[in-house]
Amino acid sequence: MQFKLCGVLRFVGLLVVAVTVAGCNGSDHYHVNGTVTLDGDPVTAGRVLFVPTESGRTAVGAIQSDGSFSLTTDGVTGARAGHYQVAVRPPGSAVSEESTPVAIESNIPTRYGNVATSDLTCVVDSSSSDGVQLSLTTKGE
């Protein structure tokens, strides 16, 4: 009887792990790629933060020298489906959405470093892999 119970418990444990892993990589998680420009020219370094408007985890992407970025959430490629506020920060700045970016010499206007002032939003869904364009401007700085 004890042998059968151990086998059942082992099976239930594996089932829980399998369901948890499947939930983390479910169909509501999408690849998000894009480009960041400033006055039409590629931003060549920095970070993009996608902060969910509802509860959830922040997705982050490093801006490459050609202005492109790809998001990850807690080390997993992509972001969960939903509505996001977006911030663009210079290289070396804090990743946390609660923090105010430290003044680092950058051509990225400071208003874009905070989701409350950037006015950048994005909806992540099945079309997000087509590319997100974040067009920043120095107008008004």
C-alpha positions as CSV (number, residue, x, y, z in Angstrom):
1,M,0.0,0.0,0.0
2,Q,2.8,2.4,0.9
3,F,4.5,1.6,-2.5
4,K,1.3,2.6,-4.4
5,L,0.9,5.8,-2.4
6,C,4.5,6.9,-3.1
7,G,3.9,6.2,-6.8
8,V,0.7,8.2,-6.8
9,L,2.3,11.1,-4.9
10,R,5.3,11.1,-7.4
11,F,2.8,11.2,-10.3
12,V,0.8,14.1,-8.7
13,G,4.1,16.0,-8.0
14,L,5.2,15.6,-11.7
15,L,1.8,16.6,-12.9
16,V,1.9,19.8,-10.8
17,V,5.4,20.7,-12.2
18,A,4.2,20.0,-15.7
19,V,1.1,22.2,-15.3
20,T,3.2,25.0,-13.7
21,V,5.8,24.9,-16.6
22,A,3.0,24.9,-19.2
23,G,1.4,27.9,-17.5
24,C,4.6,29.8,-17.6
25,N,5.0,29.2,-21.4
26,G,1.3,29.4,-22.2
27,S,-0.3,30.9,-25.3
28,D,-0.6,34.3,-23.6
29,H,3.2,34.9,-23.7
30,Y,4.4,36.5,-27.0
31,H,7.7,37.4,-28.6
32,V,8.1,41.2,-28.7
33,N,10.7,42.8,-30.9
34,G,10.9,46.4,-32.0
35,T,12.9,49.5,-32.7
36,V,13.5,52.7,-30.8
37,T,14.2,55.9,-32.7
38,L,14.8,59.5,-31.6
39,D,13.8,62.1,-34.1
40,G,13.9,59.4,-36.8
41,D,17.4,58.1,-35.9
42,P,18.0,54.8,-34.1
43,V,18.7,55.0,-30.4
44,T,21.9,53.0,-30.1
45,A,21.9,52.0,-26.4
46,G,19.7,51.8,-23.4
47,R,16.8,49.7,-22.1
48,V,13.1,49.4,-22.8
49,L,10.8,48.6,-20.0
50,F,7.2,47.4,-20.5
51,V,5.3,47.8,-17.2
52,P,1.9,46.1,-17.1
53,T,-1.0,48.4,-16.4
54,E,-2.6,45.5,-14.5
55,S,-0.7,43.2,-12.2
56,G,2.2,41.3,-13.6
57,R,5.9,41.3,-14.3
58,T,7.9,44.0,-16.1
59,A,9.4,43.0,-19.4
60,V,12.8,44.4,-20.3
61,G,14.8,44.7,-23.5
62,A,18.4,46.0,-24.2
63,I,18.5,48.4,-27.1
64,Q,21.1,47.3,-29.6
65,S,23.4,49.6,-31.7
66,D,20.8,49.5,-34.6
67,G,18.0,50.6,-32.3
68,S,16.4,47.1,-32.1
69,F,15.3,45.4,-28.9
70,S,13.7,42.1,-27.8
71,L,11.9,41.7,-24.6
72,T,12.3,39.2,-21.8
73,T,10.3,38.7,-18.7
74,D,12.2,37.1,-15.8
75,G,14.7,35.5,-18.2
76,V,11.9,34.1,-20.5
77,T,11.8,35.5,-24.1
78,G,8.8,37.7,-24.7
79,A,6.0,39.2,-22.5
80,R,2.6,38.2,-21.4
81,A,-0.4,39.4,-23.3
82,G,-1.8,42.7,-22.0
83,H,-1.6,46.5,-21.9
84,Y,1.7,48.1,-21.0
85,Q,3.1,51.5,-20.2
86,V,6.6,51.9,-21.7
87,A,9.8,53.6,-20.6
88,V,13.0,54.0,-22.5
89,R,16.1,54.5,-20.3
90,P,19.8,55.2,-21.0
91,P,22.4,52.5,-20.5
92,G,23.3,51.9,-16.9
93,S,20.1,53.1,-15.5
94,A,17.9,51.2,-13.0
95,V,15.5,48.6,-14.3
96,S,12.8,48.9,-11.6
97,E,9.7,50.7,-12.8
98,E,9.4,52.4,-9.4
99,S,12.8,54.1,-9.5
100,T,13.5,57.4,-11.1
101,P,16.3,57.0,-13.6
102,V,19.6,58.4,-12.5
103,A,20.9,61.3,-14.6
104,I,23.3,59.7,-17.0
105,E,24.6,61.5,-20.1
106,S,22.3,60.4,-22.9
107,N,20.5,61.8,-25.8
108,I,17.2,60.1,-24.6
109,P,15.0,62.8,-23.2
110,T,14.4,62.2,-19.5
111,R,10.6,62.2,-19.8
112,Y,10.9,58.8,-21.5
113,G,12.6,57.3,-18.5
114,N,9.5,57.0,-16.4
115,V,6.2,55.3,-17.4
116,A,4.3,58.1,-15.8
117,T,5.7,60.7,-18.1
118,S,6.7,58.9,-21.3
119,D,3.2,58.7,-22.8
120,L,4.3,55.5,-24.5
121,T,1.9,52.5,-24.4
122,C,1.8,49.2,-26.1
123,V,-0.6,46.2,-26.3
124,V,1.2,42.8,-26.4
125,D,-0.7,40.2,-28.3
126,S,-0.2,37.8,-31.2
127,S,0.7,40.7,-33.6
128,S,3.6,41.9,-31.3
129,S,6.2,39.8,-33.1
130,D,5.6,42.0,-36.2
131,G,7.6,44.7,-34.5
132,V,6.9,47.5,-32.1
133,Q,8.0,51.0,-33.2
134,L,8.9,53.4,-30.3
135,S,9.3,56.8,-31.9
136,L,10.8,59.3,-29.4
137,T,11.2,63.0,-30.1
138,T,13.3,65.9,-28.6
139,K,10.4,68.2,-29.3
140,G,9.3,69.9,-26.0
141,E,12.5,69.1,-24.1
